[in-house]
Amino acid sequence: MISSTAAPIAAPIAIPLRDVIPWAIFAGLLCLIAIYFVGAEEGATSIIQGMYVHEWVHDGRHLLGFPCH
């Protein structure tokens, strides 16, 4: 007689929401900072003086459709 045993079915692990929220807030803040530097860091809204940040994100600005000149 041949004995067959079924492989156990893997169940997904439940991650509590309180463990996810800090990472979601951190990722959201990083996205907002990136959007600011790509989209608004120049002219009157400039935090960093000079054109260094503008030149560094210049191609990304055009790729994402932000006007800059």
C-alpha distances in whole Angstrom, upper triangle without the diagonal:
4,6,10,13,16,19,22,25,28,31,35,37,40,43,46,49,51,49,50,54,55,54,55,58,58,57,59,62,62,62,65,66,65,67,70,70,69,71,74,75,79,82,83,79,79,78,78,82,82,80,77,74,75,75,72,70,72,70,67,70,71,67,66,70,72,76,77,80
4,6,10,13,16,19,22,25,28,31,34,37,40,43,46,48,46,47,50,52,50,51,55,55,54,56,59,58,58,61,63,62,63,66,67,66,68,71,72,75,78,79,76,75,74,75,78,78,76,73,71,72,72,68,67,69,66,64,66,67,63,63,66,68,72,74,77
4,7,10,13,16,19,22,25,28,30,33,37,39,43,45,43,44,47,49,47,48,52,52,51,53,56,55,55,59,60,59,61,64,64,64,65,68,69,73,76,77,73,73,72,72,75,76,74,71,68,70,69,66,64,67,64,62,64,65,61,61,64,66,70,72,75
4,7,9,12,15,18,21,25,27,30,34,36,39,42,40,40,44,46,44,45,48,49,47,50,53,52,52,55,57,56,57,60,61,60,62,65,66,69,72,73,70,69,68,69,72,72,70,68,65,66,66,63,61,63,61,58,61,61,58,57,60,63,66,68,71
4,6,9,12,15,18,22,24,27,30,33,36,38,37,37,41,42,41,42,45,45,44,47,50,49,49,52,54,53,54,57,58,57,59,62,63,66,70,70,67,67,65,66,69,70,68,65,62,64,64,60,58,61,59,56,58,59,56,55,58,60,64,66,69
4,6,9,12,15,18,21,24,27,30,33,35,34,34,38,39,38,38,42,42,41,43,46,46,46,49,51,50,51,54,55,54,56,59,60,63,67,67,64,63,62,63,66,67,65,62,59,60,61,57,55,58,55,53,55,56,52,52,55,57,60,62,66
4,6,9,12,16,18,21,24,27,30,33,31,31,35,36,35,35,39,39,38,40,43,42,43,46,47,46,48,51,52,51,53,55,56,60,63,64,60,60,59,59,63,63,61,59,56,57,57,54,52,55,52,49,52,53,49,49,52,54,58,59,63
4,6,9,13,15,18,21,24,27,29,28,28,32,33,32,33,36,37,36,38,41,40,40,44,45,44,46,49,50,49,51,54,55,58,61,62,58,58,57,57,61,62,60,57,54,56,56,53,51,53,51,48,51,52,48,47,51,52,56,58,61
4,6,10,12,15,19,22,24,27,25,25,29,31,29,30,34,34,33,35,38,38,38,41,42,42,43,46,47,46,48,51,52,55,59,59,55,55,54,55,58,59,57,55,52,53,53,50,48,51,49,45,48,49,45,44,47,49,53,55,58
4,7,9,12,15,19,21,24,22,22,26,27,26,26,30,31,29,32,35,34,34,37,39,38,40,43,44,43,45,47,48,52,55,56,52,52,51,51,55,56,54,51,48,50,50,47,45,47,45,42,45,46,43,41,45,46,50,52,55
4,6,9,12,15,18,21,19,19,23,25,24,24,28,28,27,29,32,32,32,35,37,37,38,41,42,42,43,46,47,50,54,54,50,50,49,50,53,54,53,50,47,48,49,46,44,47,45,41,44,45,42,40,43,45,49,50,54
4,6,9,13,15,18,16,16,19,21,20,20,24,25,24,26,29,29,29,31,33,33,34,37,38,38,39,42,43,47,50,50,46,46,45,46,50,51,49,47,43,45,46,42,40,43,41,38,40,42,38,37,40,41,45,47,50
4,6,10,12,15,13,13,17,19,18,19,22,23,22,24,27,27,28,30,32,32,33,36,37,37,39,41,42,46,49,49,45,45,43,44,48,49,48,46,42,44,45,42,40,43,41,38,40,42,39,37,40,41,45,46,50
4,6,9,12,11,11,14,17,16,17,20,21,21,22,25,26,26,29,31,31,32,35,36,36,38,39,41,44,47,47,43,43,42,43,47,48,47,45,42,43,44,41,39,42,41,37,39,41,38,36,39,40,44,45,49
4,6,9,7,7,11,13,12,13,16,17,17,19,22,22,23,25,27,28,29,31,33,33,35,36,37,41,44,44,40,40,38,40,43,45,44,42,38,40,42,38,36,39,39,35,36,39,36,34,37,38,41,43,46
4,5,6,7,9,12,12,13,15,17,18,19,21,22,23,25,27,28,29,31,33,34,35,36,37,41,44,43,39,40,38,39,43,45,44,42,39,40,42,39,37,40,40,36,37,40,37,35,38,38,42,43,47
4,5,5,6,9,10,10,12,14,15,16,18,20,21,22,24,25,26,28,30,31,32,33,34,38,40,40,36,37,35,37,40,42,42,40,36,38,40,37,35,38,37,34,35,37,35,32,35,35,39,40,44
4,6,6,8,10,10,11,13,15,16,18,20,21,22,24,25,26,28,30,31,32,33,34,37,40,39,35,36,34,35,39,41,41,39,36,38,40,37,35,38,38,34,35,38,36,33,36,36,39,40,44
4,6,7,8,9,11,12,14,15,17,18,20,21,23,24,26,27,29,30,31,32,33,37,40,39,35,35,33,34,38,40,40,38,34,36,38,35,33,36,36,33,34,37,35,32,35,35,39,40,43
4,6,6,6,9,10,11,12,14,16,17,18,20,21,23,24,26,27,28,29,30,34,37,37,33,33,31,33,36,38,37,35,32,34,35,32,30,33,33,29,31,33,31,29,32,32,35,36,40
4,5,5,6,9,10,10,12,14,15,16,18,20,21,22,24,26,26,27,28,32,35,34,30,30,29,31,34,36,36,34,30,32,34,31,29,33,33,29,30,32,31,28,31,30,34,35,39
4,5,5,6,9,10,11,12,14,15,17,18,20,21,23,24,25,26,27,30,33,32,29,29,26,28,32,34,34,32,28,30,32,30,28,31,31,28,29,32,30,28,31,30,33,34,38
4,5,5,6,8,10,11,12,14,15,16,18,20,21,22,24,25,26,29,32,32,28,28,26,27,31,33,32,30,27,29,30,27,25,29,29,25,26,29,28,25,28,28,31,32,36
4,5,5,6,9,10,11,12,14,15,16,18,20,21,22,23,24,28,31,31,27,27,25,27,31,32,31,30,26,28,30,27,25,28,28,24,25,28,26,23,26,26,29,30,34
4,5,5,6,9,10,10,12,14,15,16,18,20,21,21,22,26,29,28,24,24,23,25,28,30,30,28,25,26,29,26,24,27,27,24,24,27,26,23,26,25,28,29,33
4,5,5,6,9,10,11,12,14,15,17,18,20,21,21,25,27,27,23,23,21,22,26,28,28,26,22,24,26,23,22,25,26,22,23,26,25,22,25,24,28,28,32
4,5,5,6,9,10,11,12,14,16,16,18,19,20,24,27,27,23,23,21,23,26,28,27,25,21,23,25,22,20,23,23,19,20,23,22,19,22,22,25,26,30
4,5,5,6,9,10,11,12,14,15,16,17,18,22,25,25,21,21,20,22,25,27,26,25,21,22,24,22,19,22,23,19,19,22,21,18,21,20,24,24,28
4,5,5,6,9,10,11,12,14,15,16,16,20,23,22,18,18,17,19,22,24,24,22,19,20,23,20,18,21,22,19,19,22,22,19,21,20,23,23,27
4,5,5,6,9,10,11,12,14,15,15,19,22,22,19,18,17,18,21,23,22,20,16,18,20,17,15,19,19,16,17,20,19,17,20,19,22,22,26
4,5,5,6,9,10,10,12,13,14,18,21,22,18,18,17,18,22,23,22,20,16,17,19,17,14,17,18,14,14,18,16,14,17,16,19,20,24
4,5,5,6,9,10,10,11,12,16,19,19,15,15,15,17,20,21,20,19,16,17,19,17,15,17,18,15,15,18,17,14,17,15,18,19,22
4,5,5,6,9,10,10,10,14,17,17,13,13,12,13,17,18,17,16,13,14,17,15,13,16,17,14,14,18,17,15,17,15,18,18,22
4,5,5,6,8,10,10,14,17,18,15,14,13,14,17,18,17,15,11,12,15,12,10,13,14,11,11,14,14,12,15,13,16,16,20
4,6,5,6,8,9,13,16,16,13,13,14,15,18,19,17,16,13,13,15,14,10,13,14,10,9,13,13,10,12,10,13,14,18
4,6,5,5,6,10,13,13,10,10,10,12,15,16,15,15,11,11,14,13,11,13,15,12,11,14,15,12,14,11,13,13,17
4,6,6,5,8,12,13,10,9,9,10,13,13,12,11,7,8,11,10,7,10,12,10,9,13,14,12,14,11,13,12,16
4,6,7,9,13,15,12,11,13,13,15,15,13,12,9,8,10,9,6,8,9,7,5,9,10,9,10,8,10,10,14
4,6,8,11,13,10,11,13,14,16,16,14,14,11,9,12,12,9,10,11,9,6,10,11,9,9,6,8,8,12
4,6,8,9,7,7,10,11,13,14,12,13,10,9,13,13,11,11,14,12,10,13,15,12,12,9,10,9,13
4,7,9,6,5,7,8,10,10,9,10,7,7,10,11,9,11,14,13,10,14,16,14,15,11,12,10,13
4,7,6,5,8,8,9,8,7,10,8,6,10,12,11,11,14,14,11,14,17,16,15,12,11,8,11
4,6,5,9,10,9,9,9,12,11,10,13,15,14,14,18,18,15,17,20,19,18,14,13,10,11
4,6,9,11,10,12,12,15,14,13,16,18,17,17,21,20,17,20,22,21,20,16,15,13,14
4,6,9,10,12,12,14,12,12,16,17,15,16,19,18,16,19,21,19,19,15,15,13,15
4,6,7,9,9,11,9,10,13,14,14,15,18,17,15,18,21,19,19,15,15,13,15
4,6,9,11,11,10,11,15,15,15,16,20,19,17,21,22,21,22,18,19,16,19
4,7,8,8,8,10,12,12,13,15,19,18,17,20,22,21,22,19,19,16,18
4,7,8,9,10,12,13,15,16,19,20,18,21,24,23,23,20,19,16,18
4,6,8,8,10,12,13,14,17,18,17,19,22,22,22,19,18,15,15
4,6,5,6,9,10,10,14,15,14,16,19,19,19,16,15,12,13
4,5,5,6,9,10,13,14,14,16,18,19,20,17,17,14,15
4,5,5,6,8,11,11,11,14,16,16,17,14,15,12,15
4,5,5,6,9,10,9,11,14,14,14,12,12,9,11
4,6,5,8,10,10,11,14,15,16,14,13,10,12
4,6,8,9,10,12,13,14,16,14,15,13,15
4,6,5,6,9,10,11,12,11,12,11,13
4,6,5,7,9,10,11,9,10,8,10
4,5,5,6,9,10,10,11,10,12
4,5,5,6,9,9,11,11,14
4,6,5,6,5,7,7,11
4,5,5,6,7,8,10
4,6,8,10,11,14
4,6,9,11,14
4,6,9,12
4,6,10
4,6
4
